[in-house]
Amino acid sequence: MAKQSTRDKTSSAPTQNSEKTVRGKSQNLRPWPKGVSGNPGGRPKSKALSHAYRDRLEQVVPGDPEERTYAEKIAEVLAGLALKGNVEAARELANRAEGKAPQSIAISHSEKDTFADKSDEELLYFGRTGGLWPLPEELEYYRAHGCWPKEEKAPV
């Protein structure tokens, strides 16, 4: 028996624009009519892999005498590693249980006033270097070349 192509299996019913569109032409680029969505279901809230992970974590570990789930078993192993001094395991437990610690920057009143007097270029440099102000010659170089000294190309 001859193998059917996938083209034969698809519906031959005309689509909304099938009579007017030409491949590779701007005629294909028409907006949807008002009130009609091109993506009615919207973007999926989570991915298939995330669902698979969650499903697995809820399952009971086969052969476990205490009938613990994968999530419970992983938490137990991670806690054991943390007790043995594994800093990464302790950090992961803390981050999952309490949330990551917020990052903050202390700015004195005099520094706040300093920011108001700085140009966009100076503020960019300050942010890129972690709190250093550019030297006058570095700022002059940036304005002339579009990049900071020792950079290969202009920042995006």
Secondary structure, DSSP 8 states (H G I E B T S, - for coil): -----HHHHS-----TTTTT--TTSGGG-----TT--SSTT-S-SS-HHHHHHHHHHHSB-TT-TT--BHHHHHHHHHHHHHHTT-HHHHHHHHHHHH----------HHHHHHHHT--HHHHHHHHHHTS----HHHHHHHHHHSS-TT-SS---
